[in-house]
Amino acid sequence: MSCLTTEQCRAYLAEARAALHAISTGKHRQTVQYGERRVTYTQANVADLRAYISQLEAQCGCGATGGASVRRPFGVIW
């Protein structure tokens, strides 16, 4: 992927996540556009869509939490 602005990255990520949601809730196909490239995803290639989302998350600097830091439990050892 080429270098994206933060706004572009977030827009592509939102579109890809919306497509995954639509496929997961019963839509048969969703088309996602990245620049001039268009890809149609279906249940058969949903793994490719998940990989694309992961790639965008890495490029945008956010993960499944949408950029929020993950708070982990801590414990004290006595």
ZALUMVO-737486 format. One record per residue: x, y, z of N, C-alpha, C, O, CB in turn; residue in three letters. Coordinates in Angstrom, 2 decimals. Glycine has a CB too. Layout:
ZALUMVO-737486
n.x:X&n.y:Y&n.z:Z&ca.x:X&ca.y:Y&ca.z:Z&c.x:X&c.y:Y&c.z:Z&o.x:X&o.y:Y&o.z:Z&cb.x:X&cb.y:Y&cb.z:Z&code:ALA
...
END
This chain:
ZALUMVO-737486
n.x:0.84&n.y:-1.18&n.z:0.00&ca.x:0.00&ca.y:0.00&ca.z:0.00&c.x:0.88&c.y:1.24&c.z:0.00&o.x:1.95&o.y:1.27&o.z:0.62&cb.x:-0.95&cb.y:0.00&cb.z:1.21&code:MET
n.x:0.43&n.y:2.23&n.z:-0.69&ca.x:1.17&ca.y:3.47&ca.z:-0.71&c.x:0.89&c.y:4.24&c.z:0.58&o.x:0.03&o.y:3.86&o.z:1.37&cb.x:0.81&cb.y:4.32&cb.z:-1.94&code:SER
n.x:1.63&n.y:5.31&n.z:0.77&ca.x:1.47&ca.y:6.13&ca.z:1.96&c.x:0.13&c.y:6.88&c.z:1.89&o.x:-0.17&o.y:7.53&o.z:0.89&cb.x:2.66&cb.y:7.12&cb.z:2.11&code:CYS
n.x:-0.64&n.y:6.78&n.z:2.95&ca.x:-1.96&ca.y:7.41&ca.z:3.00&c.x:-1.96&c.y:8.52&c.z:4.04&o.x:-1.19&o.y:8.49&o.z:5.00&cb.x:-3.05&cb.y:6.37&cb.z:3.32&code:LEU
n.x:-2.83&n.y:9.49&n.z:3.83&ca.x:-3.04&ca.y:10.48&ca.z:4.88&c.x:-3.87&c.y:9.81&c.z:5.96&o.x:-4.49&o.y:8.77&o.z:5.72&cb.x:-3.75&cb.y:11.77&cb.z:4.33&code:THR
n.x:-3.89&n.y:10.39&n.z:7.14&ca.x:-4.67&ca.y:9.83&ca.z:8.24&c.x:-6.15&c.y:9.77&c.z:7.87&o.x:-6.83&o.y:8.79&o.z:8.18&cb.x:-4.48&cb.y:10.67&cb.z:9.52&code:THR
n.x:-6.65&n.y:10.80&n.z:7.21&ca.x:-8.05&ca.y:10.84&ca.z:6.82&c.x:-8.38&c.y:9.73&c.z:5.81&o.x:-9.40&o.y:9.06&o.z:5.94&cb.x:-8.40&cb.y:12.20&cb.z:6.23&code:GLU
n.x:-7.51&n.y:9.54&n.z:4.81&ca.x:-7.72&ca.y:8.49&ca.z:3.82&c.x:-7.72&c.y:7.12&c.z:4.49&o.x:-8.57&o.y:6.28&o.z:4.23&cb.x:-6.65&cb.y:8.55&cb.z:2.73&code:GLN
n.x:-6.74&n.y:6.93&n.z:5.36&ca.x:-6.60&ca.y:5.64&ca.z:6.03&c.x:-7.84&c.y:5.32&c.z:6.85&o.x:-8.36&o.y:4.21&o.z:6.79&cb.x:-5.35&cb.y:5.64&cb.z:6.92&code:CYS
n.x:-8.30&n.y:6.28&n.z:7.61&ca.x:-9.50&ca.y:6.06&ca.z:8.44&c.x:-10.73&c.y:5.82&c.z:7.58&o.x:-11.59&o.y:5.01&o.z:7.94&cb.x:-9.74&cb.y:7.26&cb.z:9.35&code:ARG
n.x:-10.83&n.y:6.52&n.z:6.46&ca.x:-11.98&ca.y:6.34&ca.z:5.56&c.x:-11.97&c.y:4.94&c.z:4.95&o.x:-13.01&o.y:4.27&o.z:4.92&cb.x:-11.98&cb.y:7.41&cb.z:4.44&code:ALA
n.x:-10.81&n.y:4.48&n.z:4.48&ca.x:-10.71&ca.y:3.14&ca.z:3.91&c.x:-10.99&c.y:2.08&c.z:4.97&o.x:-11.66&o.y:1.08&o.z:4.70&cb.x:-9.31&cb.y:2.91&cb.z:3.29&code:TYR
n.x:-10.49&n.y:2.31&n.z:6.16&ca.x:-10.69&ca.y:1.35&ca.z:7.25&c.x:-12.17&c.y:1.27&c.z:7.63&o.x:-12.70&o.y:0.18&o.z:7.84&cb.x:-9.85&cb.y:1.75&cb.z:8.47&code:LEU
n.x:-12.83&n.y:2.41&n.z:7.71&ca.x:-14.26&ca.y:2.43&ca.z:8.03&c.x:-15.07&c.y:1.71&c.z:6.95&o.x:-15.99&o.y:0.96&o.z:7.26&cb.x:-14.77&cb.y:3.88&cb.z:8.19&code:ALA
n.x:-14.72&n.y:1.93&n.z:5.69&ca.x:-15.42&ca.y:1.28&ca.z:4.60&c.x:-15.21&c.y:-0.24&c.z:4.64&o.x:-16.15&o.y:-1.00&o.z:4.43&cb.x:-14.95&cb.y:1.85&cb.z:3.25&code:GLU
n.x:-13.99&n.y:-0.66&n.z:4.91&ca.x:-13.69&ca.y:-2.10&ca.z:4.97&c.x:-14.39&c.y:-2.76&c.z:6.15&o.x:-14.92&o.y:-3.86&o.z:6.02&cb.x:-12.18&cb.y:-2.33&cb.z:5.06&code:ALA
n.x:-14.40&n.y:-2.08&n.z:7.30&ca.x:-15.09&ca.y:-2.64&ca.z:8.47&c.x:-16.60&c.y:-2.72&c.z:8.22&o.x:-17.24&o.y:-3.68&o.z:8.64&cb.x:-14.79&cb.y:-1.78&cb.z:9.72&code:ARG
n.x:-17.16&n.y:-1.71&n.z:7.56&ca.x:-18.59&ca.y:-1.72&ca.z:7.25&c.x:-18.91&c.y:-2.88&c.z:6.29&o.x:-19.94&o.y:-3.53&o.z:6.42&cb.x:-19.03&cb.y:-0.36&cb.z:6.63&code:ALA
n.x:-18.02&n.y:-3.13&n.z:5.33&ca.x:-18.22&ca.y:-4.23&ca.z:4.40&c.x:-18.17&c.y:-5.56&c.z:5.14&o.x:-18.98&o.y:-6.45&o.z:4.88&cb.x:-17.15&cb.y:-4.20&cb.z:3.28&code:ALA
n.x:-17.23&n.y:-5.72&n.z:6.07&ca.x:-17.14&ca.y:-6.95&ca.z:6.85&c.x:-18.41&c.y:-7.15&c.z:7.68&o.x:-18.92&o.y:-8.26&o.z:7.78&cb.x:-15.91&cb.y:-6.93&cb.z:7.77&code:LEU
n.x:-18.89&n.y:-6.08&n.z:8.27&ca.x:-20.13&ca.y:-6.16&ca.z:9.06&c.x:-21.30&c.y:-6.58&c.z:8.17&o.x:-22.09&o.y:-7.45&o.z:8.55&cb.x:-20.43&cb.y:-4.80&cb.z:9.73&code:HIS
n.x:-21.40&n.y:-5.98&n.z:7.01&ca.x:-22.51&ca.y:-6.30&ca.z:6.11&c.x:-22.46&c.y:-7.77&c.z:5.69&o.x:-23.49&o.y:-8.45&o.z:5.67&cb.x:-22.47&cb.y:-5.38&cb.z:4.86&code:ALA
n.x:-21.28&n.y:-8.26&n.z:5.35&ca.x:-21.14&ca.y:-9.67&ca.z:4.96&c.x:-21.47&c.y:-10.57&c.z:6.14&o.x:-22.12&o.y:-11.60&o.z:5.98&cb.x:-19.72&cb.y:-9.96&cb.z:4.43&code:ILE
n.x:-21.02&n.y:-10.18&n.z:7.32&ca.x:-21.25&ca.y:-10.99&ca.z:8.52&c.x:-22.72&c.y:-11.04&c.z:8.92&o.x:-23.14&o.y:-11.97&o.z:9.60&cb.x:-20.44&cb.y:-10.44&cb.z:9.67&code:SER
n.x:-23.49&n.y:-10.05&n.z:8.50&ca.x:-24.90&ca.y:-10.02&ca.z:8.85&c.x:-25.81&c.y:-10.43&c.z:7.70&o.x:-27.01&o.y:-10.14&o.z:7.73&cb.x:-25.28&cb.y:-8.64&cb.z:9.33&code:THR
n.x:-25.25&n.y:-11.09&n.z:6.69&ca.x:-26.09&ca.y:-11.69&ca.z:5.68&c.x:-26.04&c.y:-11.12&c.z:4.28&o.x:-26.61&o.y:-11.73&o.z:3.36&cb.x:-27.42&cb.y:-11.62&cb.z:6.12&code:GLY
n.x:-25.40&n.y:-10.00&n.z:4.06&ca.x:-25.29&ca.y:-9.49&ca.z:2.69&c.x:-24.38&c.y:-10.44&c.z:1.91&o.x:-23.43&o.y:-10.98&o.z:2.46&cb.x:-24.74&cb.y:-8.02&cb.z:2.67&code:LYS
n.x:-24.68&n.y:-10.62&n.z:0.66&ca.x:-23.94&ca.y:-11.61&ca.z:-0.13&c.x:-22.62&c.y:-11.08&c.z:-0.67&o.x:-21.68&o.y:-11.85&o.z:-0.83&cb.x:-24.79&cb.y:-12.07&cb.z:-1.27&code:HIS
n.x:-22.54&n.y:-9.79&n.z:-0.96&ca.x:-21.30&ca.y:-9.24&ca.z:-1.48&c.x:-21.19&c.y:-7.76&c.z:-1.14&o.x:-22.20&o.y:-7.06&o.z:-1.03&cb.x:-21.21&cb.y:-9.45&cb.z:-3.00&code:ARG
n.x:-19.98&n.y:-7.31&n.z:-0.99&ca.x:-19.70&ca.y:-5.91&ca.z:-0.71&c.x:-18.49&c.y:-5.49&c.z:-1.52&o.x:-17.52&o.y:-6.25&o.z:-1.62&cb.x:-19.47&cb.y:-5.67&cb.z:0.82&code:GLN
n.x:-18.53&n.y:-4.30&n.z:-2.09&ca.x:-17.40&ca.y:-3.78&ca.z:-2.87&c.x:-16.72&c.y:-2.70&c.z:-2.06&o.x:-17.36&o.y:-1.80&o.z:-1.51&cb.x:-17.87&cb.y:-3.22&cb.z:-4.24&code:THR
n.x:-15.40&n.y:-2.80&n.z:-1.98&ca.x:-14.57&ca.y:-1.85&ca.z:-1.25&c.x:-13.63&c.y:-1.19&c.z:-2.25&o.x:-13.06&o.y:-1.87&o.z:-3.11&cb.x:-13.78&cb.y:-2.55&cb.z:-0.08&code:VAL
n.x:-13.47&n.y:0.11&n.z:-2.13&ca.x:-12.60&ca.y:0.84&ca.z:-3.04&c.x:-11.39&c.y:1.35&c.z:-2.29&o.x:-11.51&o.y:1.92&o.z:-1.20&cb.x:-13.35&cb.y:1.99&cb.z:-3.71&code:GLN
n.x:-10.21&n.y:1.15&n.z:-2.88&ca.x:-8.95&ca.y:1.66&ca.z:-2.35&c.x:-8.30&c.y:2.44&c.z:-3.47&o.x:-7.71&o.y:1.86&o.z:-4.38&cb.x:-8.00&cb.y:0.51&cb.z:-1.82&code:TYR
n.x:-8.42&n.y:3.76&n.z:-3.41&ca.x:-7.94&ca.y:4.58&ca.z:-4.52&c.x:-8.79&c.y:4.26&c.z:-5.73&o.x:-10.02&o.y:4.40&o.z:-5.69&cb.x:-6.44&cb.y:4.32&cb.z:-4.80&code:GLY
n.x:-8.16&n.y:3.85&n.z:-6.82&ca.x:-8.89&ca.y:3.49&ca.z:-8.03&c.x:-9.17&c.y:2.00&c.z:-8.12&o.x:-9.84&o.y:1.55&o.z:-9.05&cb.x:-8.12&cb.y:3.93&cb.z:-9.26&code:GLU
n.x:-8.68&n.y:1.24&n.z:-7.17&ca.x:-8.86&ca.y:-0.22&ca.z:-7.16&c.x:-10.16&c.y:-0.56&c.z:-6.42&o.x:-10.42&o.y:-0.04&o.z:-5.33&cb.x:-7.64&cb.y:-0.93&cb.z:-6.48&code:ARG
n.x:-10.96&n.y:-1.42&n.z:-7.02&ca.x:-12.21&ca.y:-1.88&ca.z:-6.41&c.x:-12.15&c.y:-3.40&c.z:-6.28&o.x:-11.78&o.y:-4.11&o.z:-7.22&cb.x:-13.45&cb.y:-1.44&cb.z:-7.25&code:ARG
n.x:-12.53&n.y:-3.89&n.z:-5.10&ca.x:-12.54&ca.y:-5.33&ca.z:-4.86&c.x:-13.90&c.y:-5.69&c.z:-4.28&o.x:-14.38&o.y:-5.02&o.z:-3.37&cb.x:-11.37&cb.y:-5.76&cb.z:-3.90&code:VAL
n.x:-14.51&n.y:-6.74&n.z:-4.80&ca.x:-15.78&ca.y:-7.23&ca.z:-4.28&c.x:-15.51&c.y:-8.44&c.z:-3.41&o.x:-14.89&o.y:-9.41&o.z:-3.85&cb.x:-16.77&cb.y:-7.57&cb.z:-5.43&code:THR
n.x:-15.98&n.y:-8.37&n.z:-2.17&ca.x:-15.79&ca.y:-9.45&ca.z:-1.21&c.x:-17.11&c.y:-10.19&c.z:-1.00&o.x:-18.19&o.y:-9.60&o.z:-1.07&cb.x:-15.25&cb.y:-8.91&cb.z:0.12&code:TYR
n.x:-16.99&n.y:-11.48&n.z:-0.75&ca.x:-18.13&ca.y:-12.33&ca.z:-0.43&c.x:-17.75&c.y:-13.20&c.z:0.76&o.x:-16.63&o.y:-13.10&o.z:1.27&cb.x:-18.55&cb.y:-13.21&cb.z:-1.67&code:THR
n.x:-18.67&n.y:-14.05&n.z:1.21&ca.x:-18.34&ca.y:-14.98&ca.z:2.30&c.x:-17.14&c.y:-15.85&c.z:1.92&o.x:-16.35&o.y:-16.22&o.z:2.79&cb.x:-19.55&cb.y:-15.87&cb.z:2.64&code:GLN
n.x:-17.00&n.y:-16.16&n.z:0.64&ca.x:-15.92&ca.y:-17.05&ca.z:0.20&c.x:-14.54&c.y:-16.44&c.z:0.39&o.x:-13.58&o.y:-17.17&o.z:0.60&cb.x:-16.12&cb.y:-17.40&cb.z:-1.25&code:ALA
n.x:-14.43&n.y:-15.12&n.z:0.32&ca.x:-13.11&ca.y:-14.49&ca.z:0.48&c.x:-13.08&c.y:-13.49&c.z:1.63&o.x:-12.34&o.y:-12.51&o.z:1.59&cb.x:-12.70&cb.y:-13.81&cb.z:-0.81&code:ASN
n.x:-13.89&n.y:-13.73&n.z:2.65&ca.x:-13.93&ca.y:-12.84&ca.z:3.81&c.x:-12.58&c.y:-12.81&c.z:4.53&o.x:-12.25&o.y:-11.82&o.z:5.17&cb.x:-15.05&cb.y:-13.28&cb.z:4.79&code:VAL
n.x:-11.79&n.y:-13.88&n.z:4.43&ca.x:-10.46&ca.y:-13.90&ca.z:5.04&c.x:-9.56&c.y:-12.84&c.z:4.39&o.x:-8.74&o.y:-12.22&o.z:5.06&cb.x:-9.82&cb.y:-15.30&cb.z:4.90&code:ALA
n.x:-9.72&n.y:-12.64&n.z:3.08&ca.x:-8.97&ca.y:-11.59&ca.z:2.39&c.x:-9.37&c.y:-10.21&c.z:2.90&o.x:-8.52&o.y:-9.33&o.z:3.06&cb.x:-9.18&cb.y:-11.68&cb.z:0.87&code:ASP
n.x:-10.66&n.y:-10.03&n.z:3.15&ca.x:-11.14&ca.y:-8.75&ca.z:3.68&c.x:-10.59&c.y:-8.51&c.z:5.08&o.x:-10.19&o.y:-7.39&o.z:5.41&cb.x:-12.69&cb.y:-8.73&cb.z:3.71&code:LEU
n.x:-10.56&n.y:-9.55&n.z:5.91&ca.x:-9.98&ca.y:-9.41&ca.z:7.25&c.x:-8.49&c.y:-9.06&c.z:7.16&o.x:-8.00&o.y:-8.25&o.z:7.95&cb.x:-10.17&cb.y:-10.72&cb.z:8.06&code:ARG
n.x:-7.79&n.y:-9.65&n.z:6.22&ca.x:-6.36&ca.y:-9.35&ca.z:6.03&c.x:-6.18&c.y:-7.90&c.z:5.59&o.x:-5.27&o.y:-7.22&o.z:6.04&cb.x:-5.73&cb.y:-10.31&cb.z:4.99&code:ALA
n.x:-7.05&n.y:-7.44&n.z:4.71&ca.x:-7.00&ca.y:-6.05&ca.z:4.25&c.x:-7.25&c.y:-5.09&c.z:5.43&o.x:-6.57&o.y:-4.07&o.z:5.55&cb.x:-8.05&cb.y:-5.80&cb.z:3.14&code:TYR
n.x:-8.21&n.y:-5.43&n.z:6.28&ca.x:-8.49&ca.y:-4.60&ca.z:7.46&c.x:-7.27&c.y:-4.58&c.z:8.38&o.x:-6.90&o.y:-3.52&o.z:8.88&cb.x:-9.72&cb.y:-5.14&cb.z:8.23&code:ILE
n.x:-6.65&n.y:-5.72&n.z:8.60&ca.x:-5.44&ca.y:-5.78&ca.z:9.44&c.x:-4.32&c.y:-4.93&c.z:8.86&o.x:-3.61&o.y:-4.24&o.z:9.59&cb.x:-4.97&cb.y:-7.23&cb.z:9.61&code:SER
n.x:-4.18&n.y:-4.99&n.z:7.55&ca.x:-3.15&ca.y:-4.20&ca.z:6.87&c.x:-3.42&c.y:-2.70&c.z:7.05&o.x:-2.50&o.y:-1.92&o.z:7.32&cb.x:-3.10&cb.y:-4.56&cb.z:5.37&code:GLN
n.x:-4.68&n.y:-2.31&n.z:6.91&ca.x:-5.03&ca.y:-0.90&ca.z:7.11&c.x:-4.83&c.y:-0.48&c.z:8.56&o.x:-4.33&o.y:0.62&o.z:8.82&cb.x:-6.48&cb.y:-0.66&cb.z:6.70&code:LEU
n.x:-5.20&n.y:-1.34&n.z:9.50&ca.x:-5.01&ca.y:-1.02&ca.z:10.92&c.x:-3.54&c.y:-0.78&c.z:11.23&o.x:-3.20&o.y:0.14&o.z:11.97&cb.x:-5.56&cb.y:-2.15&cb.z:11.81&code:GLU
n.x:-2.68&n.y:-1.61&n.z:10.66&ca.x:-1.24&ca.y:-1.44&ca.z:10.88&c.x:-0.76&c.y:-0.13&c.z:10.26&o.x:0.03&o.y:0.59&o.z:10.87&cb.x:-0.45&cb.y:-2.62&cb.z:10.28&code:ALA
n.x:-1.23&n.y:0.17&n.z:9.07&ca.x:-0.81&ca.y:1.38&ca.z:8.40&c.x:-1.35&c.y:2.64&c.z:9.09&o.x:-0.68&o.y:3.67&o.z:9.14&cb.x:-1.25&cb.y:1.35&cb.z:6.95&code:GLN
n.x:-2.57&n.y:2.54&n.z:9.61&ca.x:-3.19&ca.y:3.69&ca.z:10.27&c.x:-2.67&c.y:3.87&c.z:11.70&o.x:-2.90&o.y:4.91&o.z:12.32&cb.x:-4.70&cb.y:3.53&cb.z:10.29&code:CYS
n.x:-1.98&n.y:2.87&n.z:12.21&ca.x:-1.48&ca.y:2.97&ca.z:13.58&c.x:-2.53&c.y:2.65&c.z:14.61&o.x:-2.46&o.y:3.12&o.z:15.75&cb.x:-0.94&cb.y:4.34&cb.z:13.83&code:GLY
n.x:-3.50&n.y:1.84&n.z:14.23&ca.x:-4.51&ca.y:1.45&ca.z:15.19&c.x:-4.80&c.y:-0.02&c.z:15.02&o.x:-4.52&o.y:-0.61&o.z:13.97&cb.x:-5.80&cb.y:2.28&cb.z:15.03&code:CYS
n.x:-5.35&n.y:-0.60&n.z:16.05&ca.x:-5.68&ca.y:-2.02&ca.z:15.99&c.x:-7.17&c.y:-2.21&c.z:16.10&o.x:-7.95&o.y:-1.35&o.z:15.70&cb.x:-4.97&cb.y:-2.80&cb.z:17.08&code:GLY
n.x:-7.55&n.y:-3.31&n.z:16.63&ca.x:-8.96&ca.y:-3.64&ca.z:16.77&c.x:-9.68&c.y:-2.68&c.z:17.72&o.x:-10.90&o.y:-2.59&o.z:17.71&cb.x:-9.13&cb.y:-5.06&cb.z:17.26&code:ALA
n.x:-8.91&n.y:-1.97&n.z:18.53&ca.x:-9.51&ca.y:-1.04&ca.z:19.49&c.x:-9.79&c.y:0.32&c.z:18.87&o.x:-10.27&o.y:1.22&o.z:19.54&cb.x:-8.61&cb.y:-0.88&cb.z:20.71&code:THR
n.x:-9.48&n.y:0.47&n.z:17.57&ca.x:-9.75&ca.y:1.74&ca.z:16.91&c.x:-8.77&c.y:2.83&c.z:17.30&o.x:-9.10&o.y:4.02&o.z:17.20&cb.x:-11.13&cb.y:2.19&cb.z:17.22&code:GLY
n.x:-7.58&n.y:2.46&n.z:17.73&ca.x:-6.57&ca.y:3.44&ca.z:18.07&c.x:-6.46&c.y:3.72&c.z:19.55&o.x:-5.51&o.y:4.36&o.z:19.99&cb.x:-6.85&cb.y:4.70&cb.z:17.36&code:GLY
n.x:-7.42&n.y:3.25&n.z:20.31&ca.x:-7.37&ca.y:3.46&ca.z:21.76&c.x:-6.36&c.y:2.50&c.z:22.38&o.x:-6.18&o.y:1.38&o.z:21.90&cb.x:-8.78&cb.y:3.26&cb.z:22.41&code:ALA
n.x:-5.73&n.y:2.95&n.z:23.41&ca.x:-4.78&ca.y:2.06&ca.z:24.07&c.x:-5.55&c.y:0.97&c.z:24.80&o.x:-6.67&o.y:1.17&o.z:25.26&cb.x:-3.88&cb.y:2.84&cb.z:25.05&code:SER
n.x:-4.92&n.y:-0.16&n.z:24.89&ca.x:-5.55&ca.y:-1.30&ca.z:25.55&c.x:-5.13&c.y:-1.29&c.z:27.01&o.x:-3.94&o.y:-1.30&o.z:27.32&cb.x:-5.16&cb.y:-2.64&cb.z:24.86&code:VAL
n.x:-6.11&n.y:-1.29&n.z:27.90&ca.x:-5.82&ca.y:-1.31&ca.z:29.34&c.x:-5.84&c.y:-2.75&c.z:29.79&o.x:-6.81&o.y:-3.48&o.z:29.58&cb.x:-6.84&cb.y:-0.46&cb.z:30.15&code:ARG
n.x:-4.77&n.y:-3.14&n.z:30.40&ca.x:-4.66&ca.y:-4.51&ca.z:30.88&c.x:-4.76&c.y:-4.51&c.z:32.40&o.x:-4.35&o.y:-3.55&o.z:33.06&cb.x:-3.34&cb.y:-5.16&cb.z:30.41&code:ARG
n.x:-5.30&n.y:-5.58&n.z:32.95&ca.x:-5.37&ca.y:-5.67&ca.z:34.42&c.x:-3.96&c.y:-5.78&c.z:34.99&o.x:-3.05&o.y:-6.33&o.z:34.36&cb.x:-6.23&cb.y:-6.88&cb.z:34.86&code:PRO
n.x:-3.82&n.y:-5.27&n.z:36.16&ca.x:-2.52&ca.y:-5.40&ca.z:36.81&c.x:-2.73&c.y:-6.05&c.z:38.18&o.x:-3.82&o.y:-6.01&o.z:38.74&cb.x:-1.80&cb.y:-4.01&cb.z:36.94&code:PHE
n.x:-1.70&n.y:-6.61&n.z:38.66&ca.x:-1.78&ca.y:-7.25&ca.z:39.97&c.x:-0.58&c.y:-6.88&c.z:40.80&o.x:0.46&o.y:-6.45&o.z:40.29&cb.x:-1.89&cb.y:-8.76&cb.z:39.84&code:GLY
n.x:-0.72&n.y:-7.06&n.z:42.07&ca.x:0.37&ca.y:-6.78&ca.z:43.00&c.x:0.77&c.y:-8.10&c.z:43.64&o.x:-0.07&o.y:-8.84&o.z:44.15&cb.x:-0.05&cb.y:-5.71&cb.z:44.09&code:VAL
n.x:2.05&n.y:-8.38&n.z:43.60&ca.x:2.56&ca.y:-9.60&ca.z:44.22&c.x:3.15&c.y:-9.21&c.z:45.55&o.x:4.03&o.y:-8.35&o.z:45.63&cb.x:3.62&cb.y:-10.33&cb.z:43.32&code:ILE
n.x:2.68&n.y:-9.86&n.z:46.61&ca.x:3.18&ca.y:-9.55&ca.z:47.94&c.x:4.27&c.y:-10.49&c.z:48.35&o.x:4.80&o.y:-10.38&o.z:49.45&cb.x:2.07&cb.y:-9.60&cb.z:48.96&code:TRP
END
